[in-house]
Amino acid sequence: MLARQLDYAPTADELPFTAQVMTEDLAHRGLRDKDCDRVREAFHALGPVLQRWPTARVILEAIPSAEPPHHALPHPAPNMERIAYDIADMRRAMKERFHSVFLPGESYNDYKTALDASKKSKEEFDAERLRLNGF
């Protein structure tokens, strides 16, 4: 850091005292010897981007987390029986709550083509479709 000639950098004579104060400030914030690699990483990350000599606060903000990165657990194998049951259950619930004008397996384009071909009003056509679907 001293070689970077940052603003407010200590002189070579002041460096030991500056390092001691920085060490005490970091220790006061809970960092210990086991954290020295993380502190070193913070200095390496900050060095190229700083204009001024770093304070303990700047270093603390740049220190990487001590927690190991969380790796996603593998997805559990799908239970196909459970999935089929849930889909059937949703379909039953949908039939109880909603009534569709679409015939089974019919897309919107199929519905629209049949509506146009029927020459009926949308209301008449939909009423007929709802009767076909059991409503």
Backbone as JSON, one array per atom type, in Angstrom:
{
  "sequence": "MLARQLDYAPTADELPFTAQVMTEDLAHRGLRDKDCDRVREAFHALGPVLQRWPTARVILEAIPSAEPPHHALPHPAPNMERIAYDIADMRRAMKERFHSVFLPGESYNDYKTALDASKKSKEEFDAERLRLNGF",
  "N": [[0.83, -1.19, 0.0], [1.99, 1.19, 0.69], [3.7, 1.69, -1.44], [1.96, 2.52, -3.39], [1.58, 5.19, -3.15], [-0.55, 6.66, -1.95], [-2.93, 9.24, -1.07], [-2.53, 10.83, 2.05], [-0.98, 8.82, 3.09], [1.05, 7.07, 5.45], [4.41, 7.94, 6.43], [7.44, 6.09, 5.81], [8.69, 5.81, 8.26], [6.57, 6.11, 10.02], [5.01, 3.94, 9.49], [5.17, 1.4, 11.01], [3.87, 2.18, 13.42], [1.38, 2.97, 12.41], [0.47, 0.56, 11.31], [0.22, -0.89, 13.68], [-1.83, 0.52, 15.03], [-3.91, 0.13, 13.19], [-4.15, -2.67, 13.34], [-4.96, -2.94, 16.01], [-7.42, -1.59, 15.87], [-8.84, -3.27, 14.12], [-8.83, -5.64, 15.6], [-10.29, -4.78, 17.77], [-12.76, -4.66, 16.61], [-13.38, -7.3, 16.44], [-11.88, -9.01, 14.83], [-9.48, -11.59, 14.39], [-6.35, -13.52, 14.53], [-6.97, -15.66, 12.87], [-8.36, -14.48, 10.86], [-6.64, -13.27, 9.13], [-6.11, -13.9, 6.42], [-8.45, -13.07, 5.14], [-8.37, -10.33, 5.69], [-6.1, -9.66, 4.26], [-7.04, -10.21, 1.69], [-8.92, -8.16, 1.49], [-7.26, -5.89, 1.46], [-5.89, -6.4, -0.94], [-8.0, -6.24, -2.76], [-8.82, -3.6, -2.44], [-6.56, -2.0, -2.92], [-5.93, -1.27, -5.75], [-8.02, 0.53, -6.26], [-8.22, 2.62, -4.47], [-7.81, 6.05, -3.48], [-7.01, 7.32, -1.25], [-5.24, 6.65, 1.81], [-6.26, 3.72, 3.43], [-8.77, 3.46, 6.0], [-9.57, 1.73, 9.08], [-12.26, 1.19, 9.0], [-12.86, 1.21, 6.23], [-11.42, -1.03, 5.44], [-12.73, -3.02, 6.94], [-15.25, -2.98, 5.69], [-14.61, -4.06, 3.28], [-13.8, -6.63, 3.71], [-14.08, -10.02, 2.91], [-16.78, -12.34, 3.47], [-16.78, -14.53, 6.29], [-18.14, -16.83, 6.29], [-18.53, -19.92, 4.64], [-19.25, -20.2, 1.13], [-22.63, -20.74, 0.24], [-23.69, -23.66, -1.13], [-25.89, -24.88, -3.48], [-28.14, -27.38, -2.61], [-28.53, -30.65, -3.99], [-31.32, -31.22, -6.11], [-34.14, -32.97, -4.9], [-35.11, -36.24, -5.98], [-37.82, -36.43, -8.23], [-41.06, -37.35, -7.15], [-43.01, -39.15, -8.93], [-45.55, -40.29, -8.67], [-46.68, -38.75, -6.66], [-46.66, -36.26, -7.91], [-48.41, -36.72, -10.09], [-50.75, -37.21, -8.63], [-51.1, -34.7, -7.39], [-51.5, -33.05, -9.63], [-53.87, -34.13, -10.66], [-55.51, -33.55, -8.51], [-55.49, -30.76, -8.56], [-56.78, -30.37, -10.99], [-59.31, -31.4, -10.39], [-60.1, -29.54, -8.46], [-60.13, -27.23, -10.01], [-62.22, -27.8, -11.8], [-64.33, -27.75, -10.05], [-64.42, -25.1, -9.28], [-64.19, -23.44, -11.53], [-65.56, -22.92, -14.74], [-65.15, -23.86, -18.0], [-65.1, -22.69, -21.38], [-63.72, -23.98, -23.23], [-63.16, -26.97, -25.03], [-62.05, -30.27, -24.05], [-58.57, -30.44, -24.42], [-58.48, -28.42, -26.26], [-57.2, -25.53, -27.89], [-56.84, -21.92, -27.62], [-56.91, -20.84, -30.18], [-58.23, -22.9, -31.57], [-60.72, -22.74, -30.33], [-61.49, -20.12, -31.07], [-61.64, -20.39, -33.89], [-63.74, -22.25, -34.08], [-65.79, -20.72, -32.94], [-66.02, -18.61, -34.81], [-66.79, -20.09, -37.05], [-69.26, -21.02, -36.26], [-71.16, -19.0, -36.49], [-72.62, -17.89, -34.52], [-73.5, -15.7, -31.78], [-71.03, -14.6, -29.43], [-71.87, -14.96, -26.8], [-74.0, -16.83, -27.07], [-72.59, -18.97, -28.18], [-70.69, -19.51, -26.16], [-72.42, -20.2, -24.06], [-73.51, -22.57, -25.07], [-71.16, -24.11, -25.15], [-70.53, -24.22, -22.42], [-72.69, -25.76, -21.5], [-72.06, -28.16, -22.82], [-69.81, -28.82, -21.38], [-70.83, -29.59, -18.98], [-72.02, -27.72, -17.33]],
  "CA": [[0.0, 0.0, 0.0], [2.86, 2.35, 0.75], [4.25, 1.92, -2.78], [0.93, 3.11, -4.24], [1.65, 6.63, -2.93], [-1.91, 7.14, -1.71], [-3.07, 10.45, -0.26], [-2.53, 10.64, 3.51], [-0.23, 7.61, 3.46], [2.08, 7.34, 6.46], [5.78, 7.83, 5.95], [8.04, 4.78, 6.14], [8.96, 5.81, 9.71], [5.29, 6.01, 10.73], [4.3, 2.73, 9.08], [4.96, 0.44, 12.1], [2.85, 2.69, 14.34], [0.11, 2.94, 11.67], [0.06, -0.86, 11.25], [-0.2, -1.29, 15.03], [-3.14, 1.12, 15.28], [-4.87, -0.57, 12.33], [-4.32, -4.0, 13.93], [-5.78, -2.79, 17.22], [-8.78, -1.24, 15.46], [-9.48, -4.47, 13.57], [-9.03, -6.57, 16.72], [-11.38, -4.23, 18.56], [-13.99, -4.99, 15.87], [-13.63, -8.73, 16.51], [-11.04, -9.82, 13.96], [-8.38, -12.29, 15.08], [-5.32, -14.04, 13.64], [-7.58, -16.55, 11.88], [-8.96, -13.65, 9.82], [-5.61, -12.53, 8.4], [-6.26, -14.08, 4.97], [-9.57, -12.22, 4.7], [-7.89, -8.94, 5.72], [-5.19, -9.54, 3.12], [-7.89, -10.12, 0.49], [-9.51, -6.82, 1.46], [-6.21, -4.97, 1.0], [-5.64, -6.67, -2.36], [-9.14, -5.74, -3.54], [-8.91, -2.14, -2.33], [-5.35, -1.32, -3.38], [-6.0, -0.61, -7.06], [-9.13, 1.47, -6.42], [-8.19, 3.67, -3.46], [-7.07, 7.28, -3.68], [-6.51, 7.7, 0.07], [-4.82, 5.57, 2.7], [-7.5, 3.17, 3.99], [-9.02, 3.42, 7.43], [-10.04, 0.41, 9.52], [-13.65, 1.04, 8.53], [-12.81, 0.85, 4.82], [-10.96, -2.43, 5.39], [-13.82, -3.87, 7.45], [-16.31, -3.06, 4.69], [-14.13, -4.82, 2.12], [-13.42, -7.99, 4.09], [-15.05, -11.02, 2.47], [-17.48, -13.06, 4.52], [-16.08, -15.69, 6.87], [-18.95, -18.02, 6.05], [-18.29, -20.54, 3.34], [-20.39, -19.97, 0.22], [-23.69, -21.75, 0.29], [-23.87, -24.38, -2.39], [-27.24, -25.41, -3.57], [-28.29, -28.82, -2.43], [-29.11, -31.26, -5.19], [-32.78, -31.35, -6.06], [-34.56, -34.34, -4.64], [-35.7, -36.93, -7.13], [-39.26, -36.19, -8.22], [-41.95, -38.46, -6.86], [-43.95, -39.04, -10.04], [-46.89, -40.61, -8.18], [-47.15, -37.57, -5.94], [-46.9, -35.21, -8.91], [-49.64, -37.08, -10.8], [-51.85, -37.01, -7.7], [-51.29, -33.26, -7.22], [-52.08, -32.51, -10.87], [-55.27, -34.57, -10.7], [-56.2, -32.8, -7.46], [-55.68, -29.4, -9.07], [-57.81, -30.42, -12.04], [-60.6, -31.56, -9.71], [-60.42, -28.25, -7.84], [-60.44, -26.28, -11.08], [-63.55, -28.12, -12.31], [-65.31, -27.36, -9.05], [-64.46, -23.65, -9.13], [-64.23, -22.74, -12.8], [-66.2, -23.59, -15.86], [-64.46, -23.41, -19.19], [-65.77, -22.8, -22.66], [-62.85, -24.79, -24.09], [-63.34, -28.41, -24.99], [-60.8, -30.91, -23.61], [-57.47, -30.43, -25.36], [-58.66, -27.36, -27.25], [-56.45, -24.3, -27.68], [-57.63, -20.71, -27.87], [-57.11, -20.72, -31.63], [-59.29, -23.84, -31.93], [-61.97, -22.15, -29.84], [-61.81, -18.95, -31.9], [-62.04, -20.91, -35.2], [-65.08, -22.84, -33.92], [-66.72, -19.6, -32.71], [-66.23, -17.93, -36.09], [-67.5, -21.0, -37.96], [-70.61, -21.27, -35.76], [-72.01, -17.86, -36.88], [-73.42, -17.52, -33.35], [-72.87, -14.66, -30.96], [-70.09, -15.17, -28.46], [-72.64, -15.37, -25.63], [-74.7, -18.08, -27.4], [-71.59, -20.02, -28.38], [-70.13, -19.85, -24.85], [-73.46, -20.9, -23.3], [-73.55, -23.94, -25.59], [-69.95, -24.79, -24.71], [-70.64, -24.5, -20.99], [-73.59, -26.91, -21.35], [-71.3, -29.36, -23.22], [-68.84, -29.13, -20.33], [-71.5, -30.02, -17.76], [-72.47, -26.62, -16.48]],
  "C": [[0.87, 1.25, 0.0], [3.41, 2.69, -0.63], [3.23, 2.57, -3.71], [0.89, 4.63, -4.12], [0.25, 7.25, -2.8], [-1.88, 8.43, -0.91], [-3.14, 10.06, 1.21], [-1.83, 9.35, 3.94], [0.8, 7.97, 4.52], [3.47, 7.29, 5.8], [6.31, 6.47, 6.35], [8.32, 4.69, 7.64], [7.67, 5.61, 10.51], [4.56, 4.69, 10.47], [4.14, 1.72, 10.21], [3.86, 0.88, 13.07], [1.47, 2.62, 13.67], [-0.42, 1.51, 11.6], [-0.44, -1.33, 12.61], [-1.6, -0.74, 15.35], [-4.22, 0.41, 14.46], [-5.16, -1.96, 12.91], [-5.2, -3.93, 15.17], [-7.23, -2.46, 16.87], [-9.52, -2.47, 14.93], [-9.75, -5.5, 14.66], [-10.19, -6.1, 17.59], [-12.74, -4.53, 17.91], [-14.22, -6.49, 15.78], [-12.78, -9.59, 15.6], [-9.87, -10.39, 14.75], [-7.39, -12.8, 14.05], [-5.9, -14.94, 12.55], [-8.18, -15.78, 10.71], [-7.93, -12.97, 8.93], [-5.71, -12.72, 6.88], [-7.38, -13.21, 4.4], [-9.16, -10.75, 4.68], [-6.96, -8.7, 4.54], [-5.99, -9.42, 1.81], [-8.52, -8.73, 0.36], [-8.49, -5.8, 0.96], [-5.92, -5.16, -0.48], [-6.77, -6.12, -3.24], [-9.17, -4.22, -3.56], [-7.74, -1.42, -2.97], [-5.48, -0.61, -4.7], [-7.06, 0.48, -7.18], [-9.1, 2.65, -5.44], [-7.38, 4.87, -3.92], [-6.38, 7.69, -2.37], [-6.11, 6.46, 0.85], [-6.06, 5.03, 3.4], [-7.56, 3.26, 5.52], [-9.48, 2.01, 7.79], [-11.46, 0.15, 9.02], [-13.69, 0.6, 7.07], [-12.4, -0.61, 4.67], [-12.07, -3.36, 5.84], [-14.93, -4.03, 6.42], [-15.91, -3.92, 3.5], [-13.77, -6.27, 2.44], [-14.49, -8.97, 3.61], [-15.64, -11.78, 3.67], [-16.67, -14.26, 5.01], [-16.85, -16.97, 6.61], [-18.61, -18.62, 4.7], [-19.48, -20.28, 2.43], [-21.38, -21.11, 0.31], [-23.82, -22.38, -1.09], [-25.25, -24.99, -2.38], [-27.22, -26.92, -3.38], [-28.85, -29.42, -3.71], [-30.63, -31.38, -5.02], [-33.14, -32.79, -5.75], [-35.18, -34.95, -5.9], [-37.21, -36.73, -7.1], [-40.03, -37.48, -7.94], [-43.09, -38.36, -7.87], [-45.38, -39.37, -9.6], [-47.5, -39.4, -7.47], [-47.49, -36.43, -6.91], [-48.2, -35.48, -9.66], [-50.86, -36.85, -9.91], [-52.15, -35.51, -7.55], [-51.92, -32.62, -8.45], [-53.55, -32.89, -10.96], [-56.09, -33.79, -9.67], [-56.46, -31.37, -7.91], [-56.76, -29.36, -10.14], [-59.2, -30.56, -11.43], [-61.03, -30.22, -9.11], [-60.81, -27.22, -8.89], [-61.84, -26.53, -11.63], [-64.63, -27.68, -11.35], [-65.48, -25.83, -9.02], [-64.7, -22.92, -10.45], [-64.91, -23.59, -13.87], [-65.6, -23.0, -17.13], [-65.32, -23.58, -20.43], [-64.92, -23.6, -23.64], [-63.21, -26.26, -23.94], [-62.02, -29.04, -24.56], [-59.76, -30.93, -24.73], [-57.53, -29.31, -26.38], [-57.83, -26.13, -26.88], [-57.36, -23.11, -27.94], [-57.91, -20.54, -29.36], [-58.2, -21.68, -32.13], [-60.66, -23.29, -31.54], [-62.42, -21.02, -30.75], [-62.28, -19.38, -33.3], [-63.45, -21.48, -35.13], [-66.13, -21.75, -33.71], [-67.04, -18.9, -34.02], [-67.06, -18.8, -37.04], [-68.96, -21.21, -37.54], [-71.61, -20.19, -36.18], [-72.95, -17.46, -35.74], [-72.73, -16.37, -32.64], [-71.95, -15.35, -29.94], [-70.86, -15.69, -27.24], [-73.36, -16.69, -25.88], [-73.71, -19.23, -27.51], [-71.02, -20.47, -27.03], [-71.14, -20.6, -23.99], [-73.56, -22.35, -23.76], [-72.34, -24.73, -25.13], [-70.0, -25.14, -23.23], [-71.57, -25.67, -20.73], [-72.87, -28.2, -21.72], [-70.32, -29.79, -22.15], [-69.5, -29.41, -18.98], [-71.94, -28.91, -16.84], [-73.92, -26.33, -16.73]]
}
